Amino acid sequence: MHAWRARVAFDGERFLDGGATVLVEGEEIVGVEPAAYDVPHDCAVTEFEGTLLPGLFDCHVHLVADGTVGGLERVGEYDDATLDRVIVESLSAQVAMGVTTVRDLGDTGYRTLAHRLDPGLPRVVAAGPPLTVPDGHCHFLGGVVTADGIKDAIAEHADRGVDVVKVMASGGMLTPGTDVLGIQFDPAELRQLVEIAHDLGLSVLAHAHSLAGIQHAIAAGVDGIEHFTGLTAEGVQLPDAVLSLVAAGGIVVDPTLGTDLAKLAEIGEPPPAIKAVMERLGLDPMDMFEGRIALLSRFREYDVRLVTGTDAGIGPPKQHGNAWLAVMDLVRGGYPVDEALATATSGAADACDLTGITGRMAPDHLADLLAVDGDLRTDPNALGRPATVMVRGLQG
């Protein structure tokens, strides 16, 4: 047995008075005591000057994509060895920045499933190839399905052992020719897809940038909505009625924040597909970013369930390891630090069906721990300064 100790500690839901001494044996936390606790004489103690908390989640990643321009679109050209190399490099970058669990929402060939519990690397919750219409968003990942093939496609995903189903309910900015302001699948098809997945015990998460796609996903009964941008021909719109429906239905929203603004500025002109959408809406990427931050207070007002995800891997501003930036975006948007941190720890664990397993600094949970260099109560940006990380009892 050994212990990690800090005078500032966040347990996944709240900051603990008196800090914490976390006792670890093997892969598990066996005790959480105040920082002043006298450990057994044979228990080694590592002390930290900053804050101790559960390891972070990134609830929307693409491990097969390397964070370069066109990284996701190229994966269809990779062989299995290259895919495995990129996946391990992506996971290594995640854990280096304090992430101990990721939810992969779009691979090819179900390749991420083989890396669910690589030693010393983040746990992977995997969706496999996302389901899309012919020539639809991310069709190049191999998840194309027609109306008469929905049942077989879901059955294949279940047989391959996915944890969750991802479906494209609208077009996407990275796939030219798709309608980013409209919908994908007709209402009956999307509803059928959701019902079949639910019958097999699988949750369904819908990609939806458009307001129409969000409404489409809500009507179909999805469990979560990714991006939740609210694009319309008149700009970004998220009516009160939509927020009320999402909150009342317990639908989990992942706004995929965490854009690295410095890298965004370095790129200059965005990729052609994104540029076309921005020009159509009369926006630029920075306008879009600022507008989304401004909307966050309304999510909190309506008590919409949020989790932290980033869309990691799709381009330079969306690097693996940006989860801390997404948490900081919530703080900037008006969320108290503890609530923002919960979206990347306990709240994310609940959304990923990992309640009681990880995401909380508590006995009988896995020892997924993060120590950062600073007091998160007064310096939330310390989340971007990891001192050390523990993944299932292994220190990185």
ABEGO torsion letter per residue (X at the ends): XBBBBBABBBAGABBBBGEBBBBBBEABBABBBBAABBBBAABBBBBBABBBBBBBBBABBBAABAGBBGAAAAAAABBAAAAAAAAAAAAAAAAAAGBABBBBAGBBGGAAAAAAABBGBBBBBBAEBBBBBBGBBGAAAGABBBAAAAAAAAAAAAAAGBABBBBBABBBAABBGBBAABBBEBAAAAAAAAAAAAAAGBBBBBBBABAAAAAAAAAAGBABBBGGAGBBAAEBBBBAAAAAAAAAAGBBBBAGBGBBAAAAAAAEBBBAAAAAAAAAAGBBAAAAAAAAAAAAAAAAAAGBBBBBBAGBGAEAABBBGAAAAAAAAAAAAGBBAAAAAAAABAAAAAAAGABGABGBBBBGBBBBBBBBBEBAAABAAAAABBABBBBGGBBX
